[in-house]
Amino acid sequence: MELNWQEMLFQFLGGLGIFLFAIKYMGDGLQKAAGDRLRDILDKYTTNPFMGVLVGIIVTVLIQSSSGTTVITVGLVSAGFMNLRQAIGVIMGANIGTTITAFIIGFDVGGYALPIMAVGAFLLFFFKKNKVQNLGEVIFGFGGLFLGLELMSDGMKPLREMTAFTDFTLSMSDSPFVGVMAGTIFTLIVQSSSATVAILQGLYAENLLSLQGSLPVLFGDNIGTTITAVLASLGASIAAKRAAATHVLFNVVGTLIFLILLAPFTLYIEWISRVLNLEYKMQIAFAHGSFNVANTIIQFPLIGVWAFLVTKLIPGEDTSIEYKPKHLDVHFIEQSPSIAIGQAKEEILRMGALSVQGLETTYSYLKTNNKKEADLGYQIEDALNNLDQKITDYLVQISSQSLSVHDSARHNILMDTVRDVERIGDHFENIIELIEYKEVHRLLLTEDAIRDVSEMFELTIATVSKTLEAFDANNVELAQNVSEQENVIDKMERKFRKNHILRVNEGYCSGQAGIMFVDILSNLERIGDHASNIAEAVLGKRI
């Protein structure tokens, strides 16, 4: 029998494409239904490695992607929201959570794929409520998942007639290492362990692979999925690189353990399949689930060892931005509101130091066009937003207490100050976006324009730094100096704006570049205004 390679390839690749789209679409719908608060869930509930495992399972079930959970975790570690030990727990949980997809596929409802998609499409197109549309996305994605599987399965069926393929599958049964490599490489290419496990379920269901040949491929799938976390950690903090390295080590070590135990593990899957009367696809699902659960149980006590090992393998001081507040102790609110106000001031000062760092990073990005500086700037601005929320919530709790007249005045000043510092972050974020716009559209500034904006940038950074110093020490003289510098910034903005308009009129600079330049000046001038607001609080009342 001659194989129709084009039809096989088109069916398989088309099915794979539909499967990948469907699983992402279903995950997006689940994520929206969850309120898109996954980072908050990970941050709040991963208090220890055990809780990390549970949260990792839940989040992965919600977004239907262990890679997605791991990438979020790497980002949280990089941001300082989560330490390495907590992250390792989440990664272990993500490996368990991803097995849910294999169990879903094990319930073979491929014959109902099209009507399921029709129900999802009906909810999407005929209802306007977000909750109903999110449900529609989940149902449509669920149906698409099985449609993709059916197409892939139909594409693979003729392979049983191909001698070379059957010889290759036999070699995987004889040499588990070949199976591990095949699973790893294919998952590296497809970037989805759920897809490769689904393909494996199809191959096993069609008797194209034996159970002993399928299990090493399954182990390799778990190694291949780690590439997404590795890619996410490139250019990230040292802590993020360590989290990604732990993910790789965890799955590699688990694979080595189960290769040694392959014979008894195969017997266990055969036994449980007989006891529960499992279909072929469900047998692979149970194998996938058993492998990841057992691997987590075996390696959970070694979390401290892995954390120590990756710290040695990837040395260096971590430069991550601390998102979490350090000084906001809720116990002070009832015991001593005055001390709590002092704690809030310390946190605002730390937030202010971050705003200065953000300004310096933005200025560096303007001079060097180094994309890493832009990424760091966005990270700092995100940290400022988080601290703004936490400090404001803390201050609101303090306001419910009985405060003296002096403490009430301090409290009001801090409420205003935290907002001013947060707005500084918004403005340097605007400047980063303007510089990115300049790079994308290849806009050029004249040397005069660069000199003007550099002069104003340096004065603005110095003014914000001096403001924070005045705020910290209640120094009236420094605060007065800030007000004078803010006036200079205002004059600079007007003068440099006029100079640039002349350059544009004379044809030395393009209109688009002129608008971008003026917007940068405007944002710097507004940063000066916020610094002046803080200084005026010092001049008006002692903090």
C-alpha positions, 0 to 999 in steps of 0.5 A: 500500500502506497502512503499518501504523504501529503494527506498524512502530513497535512492532517497531522500538522493541521490537527497539531495546529488546531490542538495547540490553538484550542488548548491555548484558547481554553486556557485563556478562557479559564484564566479570564474566568479566574479573574486574571489574578494568577500572579496575586494567587501565586504571590499570596498563597505560596508561603512555603514549598508545600503550598507552592505545590498546591498553588502550582497545580491549581494555576496550571489547571486554570491556564492549561499550561505548565510552561505558562505557570513556570514562566509566571513563576520565573517572572515572580522570582525575578521580581522578588515576589517569591524566593527560590524554595517557594518557586521550586514548589510551584514548579513541582505542582505545575508538573502535576497540574499539566497531567490534567490535560492528558486525563481530559484527552483520555475521555475520548469524546472526539465524535462530539468535538464539532457539536461541542465547538458549536455550543462554544461558538454560540455562547461567544457570538450570541451573548455579550456578558463576559462570563458567558463569553469566557465559558464559550472560549473554554467550551470552544477550546475543549471541542477544538482540542478533540478535533485536533486530536482526531485529525492527528490520529487520522494522519498517524494511522497509515504509519503502521504500514511503514516498516521504517516507523515500526522499526523505530518504535521497536528500537524505542522499546529496546532502548529507553534512552532513544525514547527519552531523546525522541520525547525531549526533542519533539517537545522542544520543537512543539513547545507544549508537553500537552501536545506531545503527550496527546500525540503519544496517546494517539500512537499508543491507542493505534498500537504504533507504540508499546507501553514499554516504548511509550513510557520513556517518550513520556519522560522525555516530554517532561524534560522538553517542556523545561525549555520554555522556562529556560528561554523565559529566564534568559536576560532575567535575574540570577534568581530567575535563572536558578528557578529555570535550572531547578525545573530542568534538574527536577525533570532530568533527575525524575527521568533518570529515577524512572528509567532505572525503575522502568520495569516495575513502573511498567508493571504498575501501569499494566496492573492499574489498567487491568484493575480500572479497565482503562482505555489505551489513552487513559493508560498513558494519562495515568502513567503521566500523572503517576510519574509526576506525582511520584517524582514530586513526592520523591524530590520534595524533601530535596527542595533545600538541596536543589536550592543550594545546588543551583545557587552554586551552579549559578553564582553571583549576587541577585539584582532583582527588584524587591516588589514586596514592602519591607516595613509595613508591620500590621501589628503596629497599627493597633498597638501604636499607630504613630509607629505604624505611620513611621513604618509607612514613611520608611516604605515610601522612602524605599519606594522613592529610592526605586523611583530614582533608580527608575529615572536613572535607568530611563536616562541610561536607556536614552543614552545607550538604547539598550533594551535591557534598561527599558525592561528594568525600567518597566520592572521598577515601575511595576514594583512602584505600582505594587508598593503604592497599593500596599502602602495605601492599603496600610495607611487606610488601615491606620486611618481607622484608628484614633490618631492625634492631631499631629499623627493625622497631619503626618498621615495625610501628608504620607497619603499624598506623598505615596501618590506623587512617588507613584506618578513619577514612575508613570512619567518615566514609564511614558518616557521609556515608551517614547524612546521605544517609539523613537527606536522603532520609527528610527527617529533622529534627534539633533546633538542640540536636542540630545544635549538639552534633554540630557541637561534636563534629565540630570537636573530632574534626577538630582531634584527628586533625590534631593526631595527624598533627602528633605522628606527623610530628614524634614530638612526645610532648607533642602525642601526650599532648594527643591522648589527653586530647582523645580522652577529651573526645570519649568524654565528649561522645559519652556526654553528647550521646547521653543528651541526645538520648535525652531529646529523643526521649522528650520528643517534640522529635525523631523516633525515626529521627532519634534513631538517625541522630544517635546513629550519627553520634556513634558514628562520630565517637567511633571516629574519636577512638579511631583518632587515639588509637591513632596517638598512643599509638604516638608515646608508646610508641616514636619513629617 
